[in-house]
Amino acid sequence: MPNSPSSPPSAMRRRTLRVDQAKLDQVMEWIGTRSPSVAVNHALAYVIEVASRFRDEAIGGIRAIAGKGGVENYFDDEDRWPVGQEPSDSPGPSA
């Protein structure tokens, strides 16, 4: 995981943030730190890790469904559908 709490950060910068104090206190308690900066960095690293896992699982699921057949990928061919037009063979209602 990039920039995990235990690895050195790539670029630390001073920021002024408006943060819900109750949420910050809760994260600081969970992590076991008295430093707001450490708590925020740990929380951000966790969010990045969870979002990355979710993205990987979602993409894997979509690929598995598409691999079963019957799913056509319209997104690889940008010229297939001109902007503002639907394909003439569309079974759906037209706008």
CORUR-V709586 format. One record per backbone hydrogen bond with DSSP energy under -1.0 kcal/mol. CO is the residue of the C=O (numbers start at 1). NH is the residue of the N-H. E is the energy in kcal/mol with one decimal. If there is no record, write none. Layout:
co;nh;e
CO;NH;E
CO;NH;E
//
This chain:
co;nh;e
4;7;-1.3
20;24;-2.3
21;25;-2.9
22;26;-2.0
23;27;-2.4
24;28;-2.7
25;29;-2.1
26;30;-2.6
27;31;-2.6
28;32;-1.7
28;33;-2.3
35;39;-2.2
36;40;-2.7
37;41;-2.4
38;42;-2.6
39;43;-2.5
40;44;-2.7
41;45;-2.3
42;46;-2.3
43;47;-2.4
44;48;-2.4
45;49;-2.2
46;50;-2.7
47;51;-2.7
48;52;-2.2
49;53;-2.3
50;54;-2.6
51;55;-2.6
52;56;-2.4
53;57;-2.6
54;58;-2.8
55;59;-2.7
56;60;-2.2
57;61;-2.4
58;62;-2.4
59;63;-2.5
60;64;-2.2
61;65;-2.3
62;66;-2.8
63;67;-2.1
65;68;-1.3
66;69;-1.4
77;80;-1.2
82;85;-2.1
87;90;-1.6
//
